[in-house]
Structures are given as C-alpha cells and as structure tokens.
Amino acid sequence: MFVRALLPGETDAVFGAATPLMVSEAWLNAFPGKLTAYGVFDGQELQAALVLQEKCRWLTRIISDVELSPHCGLTFRPYAGNTEKRNSWHKRIMAAIAGYLDQHRWGITSLTFPDWITDFQPFVWRGFKVVVRYTYQLKLNGQTDEILLAEMSSNRRNEIRNGHKKGLIVSLCSDGAIIEQLVAKTLRRQGISEDLSNIHALLTDFARPSNSFACVTYKEDLPVAACFCLHDAKRAYYVLGGVDDEHGVAAAAPMAMFACIRHARELGLAVFDFEGSMVPGIEQYFRSFGGVLTPLHRVVKASLPIEIAFKPFKRALF
C-alpha cells in the first residue's frame, strides 16, 4: 500500500453519502489552502483517507491533525473479511501511513487518531512515540433527560435545573457572529492570543444544519454563553465554547452544553463527545457531565535537534 494526496472529489466518490465529516470536500473547502486530504491506496483502490494540516511554527515544519477538529478523521472503506483478514488489512493501512510520515521527515509530526483506532504497532516500530490522551463521551441512545442528569455531579445538575430561576434561557443559535464574539471574549480573558480566522471560517463557511449546531444561553436577551458542535451521522463533537463572565452566571455554560447534548440526542446521534482535554481544570468540568472516560492516541516524532530542544518543556510528548 502507498499514500498520496487525494484529488478533489476522490474521497466523496468512494464514500458517497457516507463520507465522514473530517475528510469531506466541504471540510477541506472551509479552509482553502490549509488542509490536505491523503489517501491510502492498494493498487488503484482507495482503502482509507485522512486529513492533515502542514504549518510552520518556531521556524519548524509541523504536520498535524487539523485545528478545531478532534482528530485526523482517518476512515476505512468497508471491508468484508474475517477478523484475521480485517486486522491484517488495518495493519497494512497503518503501516503505510507510518511509513509515509516517517519518510517525509517533517520537523515535528503530531497526529491524533479517532478513539476507535487501536493498532499503533507500525508507528512504534518506526520510532514514533504513542501518547495516550483522553476524552469524555456520553452514550445517548435511550437516555432520557433524567437519566443524563442523574449521572452528572450534583453541582452541575443543580445549575442546569435551576438556571431558569436566575433568568437564563437557552435556545438553538444559527448566528455564527454571536458564537465567535463569546469565544473571542473567553480567549482574551484567558490571555490567549489566537488567530480567529479558522474559527470564523468554521462558523461562516462550513457550518450548516446538516453538519453542526450551537446553543446559546441568554440573560435578559443578552447572549452570555455558547457551545458549538460538529456532527456526522453517528456522533456530535463539542468544538467551541465561550462565556461572557461580565454579564453571565455560573449556570450559563452548563445549560448551553446540556442543550447541545439534548439536541444531539434529538438528531438521533449515538454519542456526544466532549473532545477531551488534558488540562486538569477543563477535564474536571467535562467529567462533571457524567461521560465515560475514553482513551485516544496521538503519535509524535521530531528530528533529533528539535526533540533535544523541546524535551525540557514538552516531556509528555518527546
């Protein structure tokens, strides 16, 4: 098997209506010139696809999964075969990807895979470091509001149930400008200097009712908290959130999040994915919603000089 950049339309031609969100033409077109879709081929047949982003930072070429996405979107085409044949086929695909990334020698390679990908031996054999990360996921099938609330922390449950007493109202929102403003306020408050162009492109060029939704909490008609989610046919991913601390109250953000969870269930999605965080304070917040801790894996490799330079500061990665 071998890997090459995909031509426009190749992924959609193979996967059709089942084309996953993160490798779709619409996703690529939302960030023109920034993303590249790659395919794993066996002869002339596309076996798998993923999307990568190449950027330059610290005077170093970096290849990674896409900002604002939970993972690289690696997707396999349907395969008919017994367990041994399927496992061997998966192994060949992962070996082709590991070989391609190793051969091209970017300064830093850092790639997160979907949680359902578990075979990383080909990367280990080529000297990549495999780092475990975590997300929280809620199973939505058959879950009523009361069941979902019962699994949360008592503090989170009380905020959601009693927020209306403080004048808070939550509704679906299709105005990307409102969400962008709240996200920008949160980033400024945290002292994060972030290029908002990708966020703007996501909210204005990509977001459609067919692939995303957002919920906003209002206090006296003023938007004070927002949650934005992407979704495919099976699961929703929490991607962006923002809070106006000056005018909001503590319950505003949890109410927006719970409204998104409920909407994902109403869409018939099976899973709500909080997209994880290794930051303790954010992890604790996500944990309070009662999801199941779920591991996913990142592969990392750097040139020796870069690894030596970064190891004192990024020991978890190098």
C-alpha positions in Angstrom: 0.0 0.0 0.0 1.1 3.6 -0.6 -0.1 7.1 0.4 -0.6 10.1 -1.8 -2.5 13.4 -1.7 -6.1 13.0 -2.9 -7.5 14.9 -5.9 -10.7 16.9 -5.4 -13.7 14.7 -5.2 -11.8 11.4 -4.8 -13.0 10.8 -1.2 -16.6 11.7 -1.9 -16.5 9.4 -5.0 -15.6 6.4 -2.9 -17.5 7.0 0.3 -20.5 8.8 -1.2 -23.2 10.0 1.2 -21.3 8.2 4.0 -18.2 10.4 3.6 -17.1 11.3 7.2 -17.2 14.9 8.2 -13.5 15.3 8.8 -12.4 14.1 5.3 -15.3 15.6 3.3 -14.8 18.1 0.5 -16.9 20.6 2.5 -14.4 20.4 5.3 -11.4 21.0 3.0 -13.1 23.8 1.2 -13.8 25.7 4.5 -10.1 26.2 5.0 -8.7 26.7 1.5 -5.0 26.1 1.1 -4.6 25.0 4.7 -5.6 21.3 4.6 -4.6 18.3 2.5 -6.6 15.0 2.2 -4.4 11.9 1.9 -5.4 8.5 0.7 -4.0 5.1 1.4 -4.2 3.0 -1.8 -3.8 -0.6 -2.7 -3.1 -0.5 -6.4 -5.7 1.8 -7.8 -8.3 1.4 -5.0 -8.6 3.9 -2.2 -8.6 2.0 1.2 -8.6 4.8 3.7 -8.5 8.6 3.9 -7.3 11.2 6.4 -6.8 15.0 6.5 -3.6 16.7 7.7 -2.5 20.3 8.2 1.0 21.5 7.5 2.2 24.7 9.2 5.3 26.4 10.2 5.9 27.4 13.8 9.1 28.1 15.7 10.8 28.0 12.3 9.8 24.4 12.1 7.6 22.5 9.6 4.9 20.7 11.5 2.4 18.1 10.2 -0.6 17.6 12.4 -4.3 16.9 12.5 -6.5 19.9 11.8 -7.0 22.7 14.4 -10.6 22.7 15.7 -11.1 19.0 14.8 -11.0 16.2 17.3 -8.7 14.0 15.2 -7.3 13.4 11.7 -10.5 11.8 10.6 -8.9 8.5 9.5 -11.6 6.5 7.8 -11.5 3.0 6.3 -13.6 1.9 3.4 -16.0 -1.1 4.1 -14.1 -4.4 4.2 -15.6 -7.9 4.0 -13.4 -10.5 5.7 -12.9 -12.4 8.9 -11.2 -11.0 12.0 -7.7 -12.0 11.0 -8.0 -10.6 7.4 -9.6 -7.4 8.7 -6.8 -6.9 11.3 -4.1 -7.6 8.7 -5.7 -5.1 6.4 -5.9 -2.4 9.1 -2.2 -3.1 10.0 -1.2 -2.6 6.3 -3.0 0.7 6.2 -1.4 2.0 9.5 2.0 0.8 8.3 1.6 2.8 5.0 0.7 5.9 7.0 3.5 5.5 9.4 6.0 4.9 6.5 4.7 8.0 4.7 5.0 10.3 7.7 8.4 8.9 8.6 9.8 9.2 5.1 8.9 12.9 4.7 10.7 13.9 7.8 8.7 17.0 8.9 10.4 18.8 11.8 7.6 17.7 14.1 4.8 15.1 13.4 1.9 15.2 15.9 -1.2 13.3 14.8 -4.3 12.4 16.9 -6.4 9.4 15.7 -10.0 8.6 16.3 -10.7 6.6 19.5 -11.8 3.5 17.5 -8.3 3.2 16.1 -6.2 1.0 18.4 -3.4 -0.6 16.4 -0.3 1.6 16.6 2.4 -1.0 16.3 3.6 0.2 12.9 4.3 3.6 14.4 6.1 2.1 17.4 8.3 0.0 15.1 9.3 3.2 13.2 10.3 5.1 16.4 7.2 7.2 16.9 6.1 7.9 20.4 2.5 6.9 21.1 0.8 9.2 23.6 -2.5 8.4 25.3 -5.0 11.2 25.5 -8.5 11.2 26.9 -11.9 12.4 26.1 -15.3 12.0 27.8 -18.2 10.6 25.8 -21.9 10.3 26.6 -24.0 7.5 25.2 -27.3 9.0 24.0 -29.3 6.0 22.8 -32.3 5.5 25.1 -31.2 8.2 27.6 -33.9 10.5 29.0 -33.1 13.9 30.5 -33.5 12.4 34.0 -31.1 9.6 33.2 -28.5 12.1 31.8 -28.9 14.4 34.7 -28.6 11.6 37.3 -25.1 10.7 36.1 -23.8 14.3 36.5 -22.3 15.8 39.6 -24.8 17.3 41.9 -23.5 20.8 41.4 -23.7 20.6 37.6 -27.2 19.0 37.8 -28.5 21.8 40.1 -27.1 24.5 37.8 -28.9 23.1 34.8 -32.2 22.5 36.7 -32.2 25.9 38.4 -30.6 28.2 35.9 -34.0 29.5 34.7 -34.6 30.9 38.2 -31.8 33.3 37.5 -33.4 34.5 34.3 -31.4 32.2 31.9 -32.9 30.9 28.7 -31.3 28.6 26.2 -32.0 28.2 22.5 -30.5 26.9 19.3 -28.5 29.6 17.5 -27.5 29.8 13.8 -25.8 33.2 14.1 -22.1 32.5 14.0 -21.2 36.0 14.9 -22.7 35.6 18.4 -20.7 32.4 19.0 -17.5 34.0 17.6 -17.9 37.0 19.9 -18.3 34.8 23.0 -15.3 32.6 22.0 -13.2 35.7 21.5 -14.1 37.1 24.9 -13.1 33.8 26.6 -9.8 33.7 24.7 -9.0 37.3 25.7 -9.9 36.6 29.3 -7.5 33.6 29.3 -4.7 35.7 27.8 -4.6 33.5 24.7 -3.5 35.2 21.5 -5.4 33.1 18.9 -5.8 33.6 15.2 -9.6 33.7 14.8 -9.6 33.2 11.1 -10.1 29.4 11.4 -12.9 29.9 13.9 -14.5 32.4 11.6 -14.2 30.0 8.6 -15.6 27.2 10.6 -18.7 29.2 11.7 -19.4 31.0 8.5 -18.1 28.9 5.6 -18.5 25.4 6.9 -21.3 25.3 9.5 -24.7 24.1 8.2 -27.6 22.5 9.9 -26.5 19.2 8.3 -23.1 19.2 10.0 -23.3 21.3 13.1 -25.4 23.1 15.7 -25.0 25.6 18.5 -26.8 26.5 21.7 -26.7 29.9 23.4 -27.7 30.9 26.9 -29.3 34.3 27.2 -29.8 36.6 30.2 -32.3 39.3 29.5 -31.8 38.9 25.8 -28.0 39.2 26.2 -26.0 36.2 25.0 -23.8 35.1 27.9 -22.6 31.6 27.0 -22.4 29.4 23.8 -21.5 25.9 22.8 -20.8 24.9 19.2 -20.7 21.3 18.0 -19.9 19.5 14.8 -21.6 16.2 14.0 -21.6 13.3 11.5 -24.2 10.6 11.2 -23.2 8.9 14.5 -21.8 11.4 17.0 -21.5 15.0 18.0 -18.3 16.7 18.9 -18.1 19.7 21.2 -15.7 22.1 19.4 -16.1 25.6 20.7 -17.4 27.4 23.7 -17.4 30.9 25.1 -18.7 32.8 28.1 -19.3 36.4 28.9 -18.1 36.4 32.6 -19.0 40.1 33.0 -22.7 39.6 32.5 -23.2 35.8 32.9 -23.7 33.5 35.8 -22.2 30.1 36.6 -25.1 28.1 35.2 -25.0 29.7 31.8 -22.3 27.5 30.2 -23.6 24.2 31.7 -27.1 25.0 30.4 -25.8 25.6 26.9 -23.8 22.4 27.0 -26.8 20.3 28.2 -29.0 21.9 25.5 -26.4 20.7 22.9 -26.4 17.2 24.4 -30.2 17.1 24.2 -30.2 18.3 20.6 -27.6 15.7 19.6 -30.0 13.1 21.1 -32.9 14.5 19.2 -30.9 14.3 15.9 -30.6 10.5 16.6 -26.9 10.6 17.3 -25.5 7.8 19.4 -22.6 9.7 21.1 -21.8 13.1 22.4 -18.0 13.6 22.5 -16.6 16.4 24.7 -13.4 16.2 22.6 -11.3 15.9 25.7 -8.7 17.9 27.4 -5.5 17.2 29.3 -5.8 20.4 31.2 -6.9 19.4 34.8 -9.5 22.2 35.2 -11.2 21.6 31.9 -11.1 17.8 32.4 -12.9 18.3 35.7 -15.5 20.4 34.0 -16.2 17.8 31.3 -16.1 15.0 33.9 -18.9 16.6 35.8 -21.3 15.9 32.9 -21.1 12.1 33.6 -19.5 10.9 30.5 -17.3 7.8 30.1 -13.6 8.4 30.1 -12.3 7.2 26.7 -8.7 6.9 25.5 -7.5 8.1 22.1 -3.9 8.1 20.8 -1.5 10.6 19.4 1.7 9.7 17.5 4.6 12.1 17.8 8.0 12.2 16.3 10.6 15.0 15.9 14.0 15.4 14.4 16.7 14.9 16.9 17.8 18.5 17.3 14.1 19.6 17.8 13.5 16.8 20.3 16.5 17.8 22.3 15.4 21.5 22.3 11.8 20.8 23.2 12.2 17.9 25.7 12.7 20.1 28.8 9.4 21.9 28.0 7.3 19.1 26.4 8.4 16.0 28.3 4.9 14.4 27.8 5.4 14.4 24.0 9.1 13.8 23.5 
